[in-house]
Amino acid sequence: GPALSVAEENNGQWSQAAVGFARKHDTALDDLLIIENGQRIATKIIKKGADSSALIPGIVADSVASLPISRKMRWGKTRHEFLRPVQWLVLIFGENVLPLELFGLNSGRKSRGHRHHRDVEVSINKPECYESLLFENKIIADFEVRREKIISQVNALTKNNERVSMPQDLLDEVTGLVEWPMALRGSFDEEFLKIPSLALISTMKKHQKYFHLTNTASGELLPAFITVSNIESSSPSVVIAGNERVIKPRLSDAAFFLNNDKKSTLALKQPLLAGVVFQNRLGTLLDKTNRVAALAKELSIRMEANSKIVVRAAELSKCDLVSEMVLEFPEMQGIA
């Protein structure tokens, strides 16, 4: 509260400042305390904690509602939306099920095992049994444990003089896609290595969620990949063959785009820049290219560089933006 010099009048009575402070905190004047060696008044308030079982359902509902989900799904005839269709809810505190309604479902203690290996109902009596019960039914519930298992399995499939790329975003995405991870190694035709490696890597990473391999010494891309399956197949070779069959048309598409682009020069693509707006008040990409070329020429003269080469580079610098390769793989800008 306020300082004692403000809270106490000369006659020793409480001032209006003290009365207002006591009223605000529902405290009797006789219960006001003097603290900090007599420098300030205070009041002591004890608030009893709310019952956890009464608070948790609301906390869970608010947390789910505030998840930053950019794209949501609807399912069935309902208007409920989430990352994926929700089939059941488990909410247990101690040994009791807490009441919660989300996505048209009521919470309970029934979960399920892996839909391919152990598609059975799993009854969870108390929270500490959750992980072990699901593990018995082929689900690794802990995200960190699942991720470490994937890292270990993927590394085990690399050979001498090979390095596997496991970028954090891809690793986290793959970890979120599987419940019982099983890493498998596949390959593709070496002929595809003629395509810029970044396009191949992009195809494997974005479309297939594969980890790519490179030569440790040269850093060159290898015609191999590692995928993480969500099943422990009795015929892993069949699963590998399926993945190899799927990746082939993807890589063929990249080869098709590259071959189409190579049918004309960068210079011949330049007129197409006139059809791409850079900024509504600054014109098209062709307008920008012309401005960059003019600036480049001026700077090259001042720096005593070869103006002809510099201007030519500037004129060609944006042409790849209208190539099929870059339209399909935006990360290839300035590289393709």
C-alpha positions as a printed NumPy array, in Angstrom:
array([[  0.   ,   0.   ,   0.   ],
       [  0.947,   3.678,   0.272],
       [  3.805,   5.055,   2.343],
       [  3.06 ,   5.482,   6.062],
       [  3.66 ,   9.245,   5.751],
       [  0.657,   9.419,   3.395],
       [ -1.468,   6.758,   5.104],
       [ -1.29 ,   8.193,   8.62 ],
       [ -2.418,  11.646,   9.747],
       [ -0.691,  13.788,  12.379],
       [ -3.119,  12.675,  15.09 ],
       [ -2.238,   9.025,  14.443],
       [ -5.485,   8.244,  12.658],
       [ -5.628,   6.565,   9.245],
       [ -5.91 ,   8.992,   6.326],
       [ -8.304,   8.694,   3.386],
       [ -5.492,   7.073,   1.419],
       [ -5.329,   4.246,   3.965],
       [ -9.131,   3.972,   4.15 ],
       [ -9.321,   3.707,   0.351],
       [ -6.564,   1.079,   0.312],
       [ -8.334,  -1.001,   2.964],
       [-11.689,  -0.725,   1.15 ],
       [-10.12 ,  -1.763,  -2.174],
       [ -8.716,  -4.952,  -0.639],
       [-11.73 ,  -5.665,   1.612],
       [ -9.597,  -5.318,   4.738],
       [-10.602,  -3.867,   8.111],
       [ -8.584,  -0.819,   9.2  ],
       [ -7.516,  -2.672,  12.338],
       [ -5.973,  -5.393,  10.146],
       [ -3.656,  -3.046,   8.239],
       [  0.04 ,  -3.841,   8.733],
       [  3.069,  -1.576,   8.846],
       [  6.071,  -3.025,   6.995],
       [  9.509,  -2.046,   5.655],
       [ 10.673,  -0.783,   9.047],
       [  7.634,   1.409,   9.47 ],
       [  7.802,   2.978,   6.026],
       [  4.718,   1.502,   4.326],
       [  1.321,   0.011,   5.104],
       [  0.156,  -3.35 ,   3.767],
       [ -2.516,  -5.979,   4.03 ],
       [ -2.191,  -9.738,   3.973],
       [ -4.663, -11.617,   1.763],
       [ -4.917, -15.401,   1.598],
       [ -6.658, -16.815,  -1.467],
       [ -7.486, -20.485,  -1.478],
       [ -6.459, -22.246,  -4.687],
       [ -9.204, -23.469,  -6.986],
       [ -9.711, -27.195,  -7.416],
       [ -7.426, -28.489, -10.202],
       [-10.05 , -30.818, -11.612],
       [-12.353, -27.831, -12.104],
       [ -9.689, -25.76 , -13.864],
       [ -8.012, -28.279, -16.181],
       [-10.866, -28.783, -18.702],
       [-11.054, -25.04 , -19.336],
       [ -7.278, -24.77 , -19.665],
       [ -7.207, -27.624, -22.196],
       [-10.107, -26.183, -24.212],
       [ -8.48 , -22.72 , -24.322],
       [ -5.105, -24.206, -25.261],
       [ -6.564, -26.209, -28.155],
       [ -8.522, -23.171, -29.39 ],
       [ -5.399, -20.985, -29.369],
       [ -3.157, -23.394, -31.32 ],
       [ -1.656, -21.503, -34.326],
       [ -3.017, -23.768, -37.077],
       [ -2.814, -22.22 , -40.548],
       [ -4.901, -24.889, -42.291],
       [ -7.69 , -26.814, -40.647],
       [ -9.776, -29.784, -41.765],
       [-13.478, -30.462, -41.495],
       [-14.827, -33.989, -41.378],
       [-18.173, -35.688, -41.734],
       [-21.205, -33.434, -41.664],
       [-19.948, -31.389, -38.712],
       [-18.493, -27.879, -38.672],
       [-15.679, -28.867, -36.326],
       [-12.172, -27.976, -37.526],
       [ -8.718, -29.209, -36.518],
       [ -5.436, -30.438, -38.009],
       [ -6.943, -33.865, -38.579],
       [-10.264, -35.532, -37.717],
       [-10.447, -36.14 , -33.962],
       [-11.721, -39.605, -33.048],
       [-11.55 , -39.632, -29.247],
       [-10.494, -37.589, -26.218],
       [ -8.699, -38.733, -23.083],
       [ -8.553, -36.385, -20.097],
       [ -7.62 , -37.93 , -16.75 ],
       [ -6.572, -36.301, -13.475],
       [ -5.511, -38.736, -10.783],
       [ -7.773, -41.675, -11.463],
       [-10.774, -39.613, -12.535],
       [-11.948, -38.652, -16.001],
       [-12.444, -34.894, -16.242],
       [-15.47 , -33.761, -18.256],
       [-14.534, -32.02 , -21.509],
       [-16.415, -31.622, -24.767],
       [-14.383, -30.82 , -27.88 ],
       [-15.124, -31.405, -31.566],
       [-18.472, -32.938, -30.628],
       [-16.788, -35.584, -28.456],
       [-16.828, -36.165, -24.709],
       [-13.641, -37.061, -22.849],
       [-13.098, -40.519, -21.435],
       [-10.275, -42.918, -20.63 ],
       [-10.357, -44.995, -23.828],
       [ -7.57 , -44.6  , -26.401],
       [ -6.483, -46.962, -29.18 ],
       [ -3.341, -48.778, -30.244],
       [ -1.536, -48.521, -33.583],
       [ -4.151, -48.801, -36.35 ],
       [ -2.1  , -51.37 , -38.317],
       [ -0.319, -53.334, -35.6  ],
       [ -2.626, -53.118, -32.555],
       [ -5.981, -51.634, -33.513],
       [ -7.555, -52.326, -30.134],
       [ -9.14 , -50.201, -27.429],
       [ -6.754, -49.21 , -24.629],
       [ -8.195, -48.24 , -21.256],
       [ -6.023, -45.789, -19.317],
       [ -6.652, -45.93 , -15.577],
       [ -4.26 , -43.171, -14.54 ],
       [ -1.918, -40.744, -16.333],
       [  1.316, -42.469, -15.286],
       [  0.224, -45.573, -17.247],
       [ -0.392, -43.622, -20.455],
       [  3.018, -43.973, -22.158],
       [  3.649, -47.582, -21.164],
       [  0.174, -48.759, -22.214],
       [  0.455, -47.112, -25.627],
       [  3.985, -48.461, -26.078],
       [  2.668, -51.975, -25.472],
       [  0.265, -51.265, -28.332],
       [  2.916, -50.016, -30.778],
       [  2.679, -46.257, -30.171],
       [  5.555, -44.141, -28.889],
       [  3.671, -41.266, -27.297],
       [  6.642, -39.093, -26.304],
       [  7.67 , -36.802, -29.185],
       [ 11.3  , -36.536, -28.029],
       [ 11.669, -40.304, -27.642],
       [ 10.189, -40.808, -31.101],
       [ 12.544, -38.252, -32.635],
       [ 15.617, -39.802, -31.033],
       [ 14.56 , -43.22 , -32.309],
       [ 14.274, -41.805, -35.843],
       [ 17.708, -40.178, -35.625],
       [ 19.255, -43.433, -34.42 ],
       [ 17.584, -45.532, -37.125],
       [ 18.419, -43.103, -39.939],
       [ 22.066, -42.843, -38.913],
       [ 22.295, -46.633, -38.765],
       [ 21.364, -46.825, -42.464],
       [ 24.213, -44.595, -43.654],
       [ 27.339, -46.215, -45.041],
       [ 31.003, -45.223, -44.838],
       [ 31.803, -41.914, -46.54 ],
       [ 28.132, -40.928, -46.466],
       [ 26.367, -38.122, -44.645],
       [ 22.626, -37.954, -44.136],
       [ 20.89 , -34.592, -43.987],
       [ 18.333, -34.261, -41.192],
       [ 17.227, -30.594, -41.082],
       [ 15.317, -29.784, -37.912],
       [ 12.08 , -28.795, -39.649],
       [ 11.919, -32.011, -41.669],
       [ 12.922, -34.138, -38.674],
       [ 10.169, -32.597, -36.543],
       [  7.602, -33.032, -39.327],
       [  8.477, -36.689, -39.84 ],
       [  8.404, -37.256, -36.071],
       [  4.888, -35.841, -36.027],
       [  3.752, -38.083, -38.879],
       [  4.585, -41.443, -37.323],
       [  3.72 , -43.317, -34.138],
       [  5.959, -46.37 , -34.534],
       [  8.892, -45.195, -36.714],
       [ 10.796, -47.592, -38.95 ],
       [ 13.531, -46.084, -41.153],
       [ 14.1  , -47.65 , -44.591],
       [ 16.68 , -46.925, -47.28 ],
       [ 15.823, -46.656, -50.957],
       [ 17.509, -45.471, -54.147],
       [ 16.767, -43.806, -57.482],
       [ 18.329, -43.837, -60.955],
       [ 21.718, -42.115, -61.146],
       [ 20.547, -40.488, -64.385],
       [ 18.517, -38.063, -62.256],
       [ 21.728, -36.652, -60.758],
       [ 22.035, -34.529, -63.909],
       [ 19.249, -32.392, -62.455],
       [ 20.437, -29.611, -60.106],
       [ 20.758, -31.244, -56.706],
       [ 18.684, -28.582, -54.964],
       [ 15.67 , -29.529, -57.095],
       [ 16.115, -33.208, -56.225],
       [ 16.508, -32.399, -52.543],
       [ 13.439, -30.173, -52.627],
       [ 11.391, -32.94 , -54.238],
       [ 12.517, -35.523, -51.687],
       [ 12.044, -33.203, -48.72 ],
       [  8.823, -31.362, -49.538],
       [  6.826, -33.984, -51.387],
       [  8.084, -37.265, -49.951],
       [  9.539, -36.299, -46.55 ],
       [ 12.748, -38.184, -47.387],
       [ 16.193, -37.562, -45.908],
       [ 18.816, -37.235, -48.641],
       [ 22.403, -38.529, -48.591],
       [ 25.626, -36.91 , -49.759],
       [ 29.204, -38.033, -50.248],
       [ 31.228, -37.006, -47.185],
       [ 34.326, -36.089, -49.189],
       [ 32.819, -34.297, -52.2  ],
       [ 29.484, -33.18 , -50.757],
       [ 27.758, -34.431, -53.916],
       [ 24.252, -35.816, -53.76 ],
       [ 23.955, -39.608, -53.811],
       [ 21.177, -41.518, -55.629],
       [ 19.682, -42.713, -52.364],
       [ 17.237, -41.617, -49.691],
       [ 15.973, -42.67 , -46.288],
       [ 12.26 , -42.68 , -45.516],
       [ 10.529, -43.274, -42.191],
       [  7.551, -45.625, -42.324],
       [  4.836, -45.819, -39.69 ],
       [  4.689, -49.612, -39.776],
       [  7.078, -52.427, -38.963],
       [  6.537, -54.345, -42.172],
       [  7.216, -58.048, -42.469],
       [  8.3  , -57.281, -46.059],
       [ 10.327, -54.055, -45.861],
       [ 11.567, -54.584, -49.421],
       [  7.994, -54.124, -50.649],
       [  7.683, -50.83 , -48.742],
       [ 11.04 , -49.67 , -50.135],
       [ 10.003, -50.603, -53.678],
       [  6.798, -48.623, -53.241],
       [  8.711, -45.523, -52.182],
       [ 11.144, -45.906, -55.085],
       [  8.195, -46.194, -57.455],
       [  6.623, -43.016, -56.065],
       [  9.779, -40.881, -56.207],
       [ 10.526, -41.69 , -59.854],
       [  7.699, -39.616, -61.426],
       [  8.493, -36.758, -59.041],
       [ 12.093, -36.662, -60.215],
       [ 10.946, -37.137, -63.816],
       [  8.864, -33.972, -63.457],
       [ 11.967, -32.039, -62.365],
       [ 13.873, -33.417, -65.353],
       [ 11.002, -32.403, -67.644],
       [ 11.001, -28.812, -66.354],
       [ 14.777, -28.573, -66.714],
       [ 14.757, -29.925, -70.28 ],
       [ 11.987, -27.525, -71.257],
       [ 13.93 , -24.576, -69.854],
       [ 17.065, -25.611, -71.717],
       [ 15.225, -25.367, -75.048],
       [ 15.605, -21.584, -74.907],
       [ 18.235, -19.226, -73.534],
       [ 17.821, -16.987, -70.532],
       [ 17.827, -13.993, -72.87 ],
       [ 14.793, -15.326, -74.728],
       [ 12.913, -15.568, -71.452],
       [ 13.477, -11.881, -70.678],
       [ 10.355, -10.572, -72.527],
       [  8.218, -12.75 , -70.247],
       [  9.289, -10.55 , -67.312],
       [  7.01 ,  -7.85 , -68.737],
       [  4.056,  -9.984, -67.646],
       [  5.099, -10.206, -64.002],
       [  4.257,  -7.245, -61.744],
       [  7.077,  -6.37 , -59.364],
       [  5.16 ,  -3.645, -57.529],
       [  2.106,  -1.787, -58.74 ],
       [  3.834,   1.627, -58.658],
       [  7.25 ,   0.386, -59.783],
       [  6.141,  -1.661, -62.762],
       [  7.078,  -5.138, -63.889],
       [ 10.132,  -7.321, -63.34 ],
       [ 11.33 ,  -6.185, -66.766],
       [ 11.155,  -2.56 , -65.612],
       [ 13.144,  -3.499, -62.537],
       [ 15.694,  -5.38 , -64.665],
       [ 16.231,  -2.298, -66.834],
       [ 16.741,  -0.118, -63.762],
       [ 19.224,  -2.603, -62.278],
       [ 21.114,  -2.734, -65.589],
       [ 21.358,   1.067, -65.737],
       [ 22.636,   1.227, -62.159],
       [ 25.058,  -1.627, -62.79 ],
       [ 26.493,   0.174, -65.823],
       [ 27.02 ,   3.382, -63.85 ],
       [ 28.691,   1.54 , -60.966],
       [ 30.877,  -0.568, -63.273],
       [ 32.257,   2.588, -64.926],
       [ 33.126,   4.088, -61.548],
       [ 34.739,   0.825, -60.428],
       [ 36.58 ,   0.375, -63.747],
       [ 34.895,  -2.991, -64.283],
       [ 33.914,  -4.477, -67.653],
       [ 30.617,  -2.642, -68.257],
       [ 29.521,  -4.966, -71.05 ],
       [ 29.749,  -8.072, -68.843],
       [ 28.194,  -6.333, -65.837],
       [ 25.232,  -5.017, -67.826],
       [ 24.727,  -8.422, -69.464],
       [ 24.65 , -10.093, -66.042],
       [ 22.105,  -7.558, -64.809],
       [ 19.899,  -8.095, -67.871],
       [ 19.854, -11.85 , -67.288],
       [ 19.622, -11.731, -63.482],
       [ 15.808, -12.031, -63.259],
       [ 15.155, -14.251, -66.284],
       [ 15.178, -17.473, -64.269],
       [ 12.085, -16.254, -62.376],
       [  9.914, -17.148, -65.387],
       [ 11.526, -20.539, -65.934],
       [  9.514, -23.695, -65.295],
       [ 12.212, -24.891, -62.894],
       [ 11.888, -21.885, -60.588],
       [  8.098, -21.801, -60.859],
       [  8.071, -25.381, -59.554],
       [ 10.994, -24.967, -57.125],
       [ 11.069, -21.337, -55.869],
       [ 14.198, -22.043, -53.821],
       [ 16.071, -22.426, -57.127],
       [ 15.949, -18.649, -57.733],
       [ 19.404, -17.479, -58.741],
       [ 20.695, -21.058, -58.831],
       [ 18.952, -22.818, -61.716]])
